[in-house]
Amino acid sequence: MTTRSPAPAGRPRATASAVKRAIRNRAVWLVAAAAFGVEMAVSGRYGYDRDELYFLAAGQHLAWGYVDQPLLTPLLARIDALLTGGTLVGLRALPALGLAALVLLTAAMARELGAGRGGQLLAALATACCAEYLGAMHELTTTPVDFVGWALVLLAATKLLTRSDPRWWIAVGGLAGLGMDAKWNIGFLVAALGLGFAVTPAARPLLRSRYLACAAVLFVVLAAPDVAWQALHGWPNVAVFGHLNQQAWQNRVLYWPIQVVYTSIALVPLWVGGIRWALRDARLRVFGVAAVAVIVAQFVLGGKGYYPGGVYTFCFAAGATALSGSSPRRRAVVYCVAAAVSAVIALPLLPAAALARFPVQKVNYDLGEEIGWRSQAALVARVYDALPATERADAAVVTGNYGEAGAVDRYGPVLGLPPAYSGANSYWLWGPPPARDTVAVAVNVDPALLRRWFSSVRVAAVYRNGLGVCDDEEGAVIYVATGLRAPWATAWPGFRDYS
């Protein structure tokens, strides 16, 4: 691999920053616009993901924290709902913009590392063509916000090292603190960068700066709201982590193949080469060590394969910089062809019914999770409407997971349904049904739990999406439970499910 060293520390630069220079590269802008356009072109296909429905609901209950994630994504969902009415296309515009931002940020990193216009373009194309980014930036979940947070921190840290300017510590600390308000996952990047600085002698002088202390304080202050909220509510995230840890061994088995498939086989030489290039540089070894550390740490801990995804922005930038002396045209064509193949799995390009015939969900299970929420809410409404008038007046809708509750809250008002209640995660904290409601239309709730608290429980309907698509809702049973044995305030603790 042909290498190119980063610009020496302290070298005077042109008045424009690396970001502005990357922005002036029109080709990079075109790649970012194309990435945004592709995401928006398919944004209205299928439907909401269960997490998106949950975040729309969480946005109506703004708080400093939630059972299973910090405050930033629900806040963004609330702002988006105010601007676009919470429509599917409007909601998906945010992650699509996030993908465009990743493209620009990666190109800016490449420029800061010393890449020319061709290297910047190659870095931008790699990011836009990365299968993991195509899929993750399709839905408004914590992941797109997390990935953008990683890229911002990595760009600020790149400026810190290439310019040997300790003032950039403030940006690193502030952006990392904001990232903690999106997803705790960015803490692994912070720790890995700390390790990188510790084992890189050429970078250690930057640790002896008052700006680092200021950055640490800023990080703690920005991360504090969620930590305080968790402490005040008995650390519910511990239960969530415990549930996720049940999949640790399965995650480890799939982890390394996922790093190849999710980034795209065509891009593996680029990001591996980028890590190798960084490790060979006296100062940029910080990033090589950090990249290896976060990728290996998630494997050891049994994390999901996409957890270290944000670090690949730097790896692409470094790999593209190392290749700046060669022609990027052939690689660009290969990346685009690979992206076209990956998009069939990462994005809802196939007709929804085709998911039952093609094994797309074996790689991207979330596509099936976008199927059928409106029709499920409609079935719940039919069960609710079929109740005798006396029962319907005292009936609540209770669901087994937050996706079902979010679907009822999203589609229920026009169907005549009351608000949904659920024991799942933050829905449980939002409280039980009104005390007067002694009847429950229960969606996918454990029948044993229902029989414990109701004198009569009967099956009213079984949900089928009609497409044969296998997902978590196919075959969900809807019960009608009558004769509440105790007040909801007494029964509600038994419905709690932090997972």
N, C-alpha and C positions, 0 to 999 in steps of 0.2 A: 504494500500500500504506500503510495506517495504521500509524504507528510509535509505539512507546512506549520511552522511554529507560530504561536500567537504573537501579537504585537508585544514588544518588550515593555516591561513595567515602566511607567514614568514617561514614555514617549509622548510628545505633544500631539494631540489629535486635532482634526478639523473641528470647526465650531459646532457642527451638527453631531448629535449623539448617535450611538449605534442604532437606536430604534429609528431615528429619523432617516438615517442612511438606508436602513432596510426598507423603510416605507417608500423611499425614493426609487427603490428598485420596483419598477412597475410590474415586472413579471411576478414578483412575490405577492403584490396586491392582487393580481389576477388569480393566482392560486388560491389566496384567501377568499376571494369573492366566489370562485368556483366551488370551493368546499362548502361555503355558506349556502350557495344555490342548490347544490345536491341535497343537502340536509333539508332545506325548506321544500324542495320538490316532492319529497316523500313524507313530509311532516304530518300530513292529514290522513295517511293511510292507516288501516287497522284502527287503533284507538289508544286511549291512555294506558300507560303502565300502572300497575297497582301502587308503586311508590309515588307516581305523579298525583294520583287521586288522594293519597295520604297527605302529600305536601300541600295540595290545594286546601284540604281540610285544616291542616296544621297552620296554614297561613291565616285562617279565621280565628285561631287561638294563639296569637302571638305571645311568645314568652322568651325568657333569657336562655332557655334550654328545653330539650325534649328527652324522652326516655331513650331514644335510639340515635339521636344526632344533635348537633348544635343548632344554633338559631338561623344561620344564614340562608339555607335553601328554602325553608318555609317563608322567610321574609321576602326572598326573591319571588316565590310563587304568589305571595300576597300582592306585591307590587305589580306583577304581571297580570294578575286577575283584575286589578283595578284599571289597568291600561287596556286590556284586550278582552275582558269578561271571562277569563279563564278558558278561552277556546283552545282546542287542541293545537291548531296552527300557531296561535299566539304564544302558547306555553313553550312550544318547541323552538321558537325563535331565539330564546335565551341560550340553550345549549348549542344551537347552530352558530350563533355569534361567538360562543366559546371556542368552537373549532376554528373559526377564522382567527380568533385571538391566538390560539396555539400556533397556527401557521406563522403569524407575524412575530410572535415571541421567539420561536425557534430560529427563524431567519435572523432576528436581531442578535441572538446568542452566537450564531455562526459569524455574523459580521464582527462581533466583539472579539471572537477568537482569532480573527484575521482572515476569514474567508472573503473571497471576491464575490462579484455578482453571481457568477455561476455556482459557487458554493452555497451562497444564500438561497438561490433558487432550488438547488438540490435538497437542502434542509427543509425548505418550505414544502416541496413536493412529497418528501418522505413523510412529513407530519400529516399532510392532507390525505395521503394514500395508506396510512397506518390503519389496519383493520380495527384495532382496539379503539382508536379515536373515532373512526366512522360510526361504530356501534354505540360507544359510550356517550358521544355528543349528540345523539339522536333524541334522548329523553332527558327531561329535567329531573335529575336525581342529585344526590350529593356528589357523585363521581365527576361530572363535568366541572363543577365548581372546584373540586379538589384538584383536578388536573391543571386547571388554569392557575390555581394557587401555587402548585409546584413549579410551573413554568415561570411565573413571576419571581418566585424566590430564587430559582436557578439563574435567571437573567441578572438579578441584582447581585447574586454571589459571583457571577462571572465578571461583572463590572468591578466588584470589589477586588478580585484577584488580578485581572488583566491591567487595571489602572493603579493597583496598590494604594487605593484611596480608602482609608478606614471609614470615611463618612458614609459609605455604602452599607455599613453595618446597620444603620438606622432603617434603611429600606428592607434589608433582609429580615430584621426583627419585626418590623411592622407588618410586612406581607405574610410572614410565617404566622404571626398572631392572628391576622384576619383569616388565614387558612385554617387555623384551629377552630374558628367559628363556623367553618364549612364542614370539616371532617377531621377527626382526631388523627387520621392516617398521616397527615403532614408532619406529625411529631417524629415519625421515623426518618424523614428527610432531614429534619433539624439535627437529630442525633447522629445521623450518618455524616453530615457535613462537619459536625464537631469532631468525629473520629478522623475524617479526612484531614482536617487542620492539624490534629494532634500528631499524625504520623507523617506529615509533610514539612520538613524543616524549612524549606524556602517560604512557606506560607505562615509560619508561626509568628513572625514579627507583627502581623496584622492582629494577632490576639492581644497584643499589649497596647490596647487603645481604650480610651474612655468611651469611645463610640460603641464598642462592644457591650460595655456595661449598660449604656443607655438602651441599646437594642434589646438586651435581655429584659430590662424593666418593661419596655414597650410590649414585648412578646407576652410577658406574664399578665400585664394589664388587659390586653386585648383577648387573651384566652380565658381570663378570670370569670366572665359572666357564666359560661357554661359549667365550669368547674364548681362555682358557687351553687348554681342551680342543682347540679347533681348531688352535691353534699346535702343541700336542704331537703332533697327528696329521697334520701336514703341510698344513693348511688345505684339507680336502676340500670345504668349501663353495664354494671358488673353482671347482672342476669343476662343481658343481651349478649355480652361477650362470651358468657358461659354457653349459651345456646349455639353461637357461631362456632365455638371450639369443638362442638360435637362433630363437625365436618372436617376437622383438621387433617386426619389421615387421608381422607378422600381428596382434599385439596392438595396434599403433598404428592399424591400419585399423579395427579393431572398437571401439577404446577409447571414443570419444565416444558412439556409439549405446548402448554398454553402460552408460554413466553414466545414460542416460535410461531404458533398459529395466530395468536392475537395481534402480534406486531406485523405479521405477514412474513412468509418464508423469504420473499425477495428482499426484505429490509434487514434480515438478521445479520448479513455481512456488514452492513452499514453501522448498526448500533454496536455490534461486537468490536468492529474496527475503531469506533469512536471511543469506547472504553479503553481499548489497548493504547490508543494514541494519547489519551489523557494520562494514563498511568505512566507513560514514558516521559512526560513533561515534568520538570522540577516543581512547578507551581500548580499546574492543572491536575496533578496527581490527587489533589483534594477531591475533585469530581469523580475521577476514576474509582477511588476508594469508596466514595459515597454511593456511587451507582452499584458497585458490587455489593456493598453492605446492605442497601435496602432490598435488593433483589434476593440475596441469600437469606436475610433476616425473615422475610415474609415466608420463604420456603420452610425455614426451621420452625417458625411459629405456627405453620399450617394455615397461613392467610390465603385468601382467594387470589387466583392468578392475576387479576387485574389490579390488585392493590399497589404494586410498584409502578404502574403505568405512567405516572407523571414524569418519572426520571428519564424516560426515553426521549423526551424533547431535547435534553442536553446531549444525550448519546447520538441522536440524529445530527445535531448541530456540529458536534465534534467530528463525527464520521465524515460529514460533508466538507468540513474545513480541511481534514486530512486529504481529501480527494480534490481539493480546489485546483490543483495543477493539471487535472485530467479533464477530458470532455465529459460533461454530464448527460449528453443527449441519450446515449444508449441506456444508461441507468434510468433516466426519466421515463423512457418508454416502458421499460420493464416494470417500474413502480406503478405506472398508470394501468398497465394490463393486470398486474396483481391486485390493484385496488378494485378494478371492475369485477374480478372474480370474488374478492372478499366482500364486496358490497351486497352480493346476493345473500350472504349469511348475516352481515352486519346490519343491513337495512331492510325494511319491509318492501322489497321489490317484487317478490312473488305474490300472486293472488293469495288471500288469506287461506282459502281452501287447500292450497298446495302444501301448506305446512303439514297436513296429515299424510301426504304422500312422499315428501322429501325430508331427509333427516337433518334439516337445517337447525332444528332446536337442540340437537345434540351438541352443537357448538354455541348457539345463541338462544338460550331458553327464554329470554325475555320477549322474543317475538310472539310466542304463544301467550304470554302474559298481557299482551295488548288486545287480545281477542275477547269479545263478548260481554264487556261490562254493561253496556246499555241494555242488552237483551236480558241479562241477569236481573238488573234493576226492574225491568218491565215485568219479569216473572214474579218478583217479590211484590210488585204492585198488584198483580192479579190475585195473589194469595191474600194480600191485605184487603183488597176490595171484596173478596168473597166471604169475609168474616161477617157474621151477623152484626147488625148495626150496634147492638149493645156491647159486643166484644170489640168492635173496631174503634169505638169511642175511647176505650181504655187499653189500646194496643200500642206497643212499642216495637220498633225494628231493632233486633240485636244480631250482631254478626260475629263470626269467628275470627276474622282477620281484618286488618285495616283497609285492604283493597276493596272488600265487599262493602264496608262502611263508607269508604270514600265514594264508591259508585252510587250508593243510595243518596248520599249528600249531593253528588253532582247532578244526577238525573232525576232524583226523587221529587223535587218540588213541582215539576211539570206533570208528574205521574200521580200527584196527590199523596205522596208518602211523607210521614213525619221524619224528623232528623234521625240518623242512625246512632246506635250506641254499640260499643264493642269493648271487650276486655284487652284488646291488642295494643300494647305499647302506650303511646300518649293518649289514645282514645280512652283508655281506662281512667286516666287522670282527669279527663274532661267530665267524668261523672256518670252516675247511673241514670236510667230512665226516671221520669217523674214518679213520685210515690203513688199517684193515682193509677198508673198503668199496671194492671195485674195480668195482662195478656201479652205474649211475646210472639212476634213472627221472627223466628230464629233461623239465620242463614249459616249453615256449616258450623253450627255449635255442637259440641260434644253432647249427645243425647243423655248420657249418664249425668252430666252436670245439670241439664234441664230437668231431669226427673228428680234430682235432689231438691230442687227449689220450686217445682210446679207439680200440681196434683194430676194433671193430664198433659201428655205429650203425644202428638200424632204427626205423621209424615204428611205434608201438604203438597209437595212437589219435589222433583229432582231436576236440577238444571243441566241442560245439554246445549252446547253452543251451536249445534246443527251443522258443523263443518267437520266434525270428527277430529278436531285439533286437541291434542292432549296438553292440558295445563292444570294448574292447581284448582281451578274452579269446575272443570268438567266432572259431572257426577255429584256436585255439591247438593246436599239435601236441605230442603227448607221445611222447618217444623212450625207447627202452631202449638204453643204451650199456654195452658190456661190454669187458673187457680194458684197464683203466687202464694207460697206457704209463709213467707216472711217479708218484711219490708225490703225494698231494694237496697237500702243502706246496709242491711244485714247481709244480704245475698251477694252484693257487688264484689267484695274481696275475693270470693271464690271464682269470679270470672276473669281475674287478672291473668294476663299472659304476656310477660315480657320476653320477646324472642326476636 
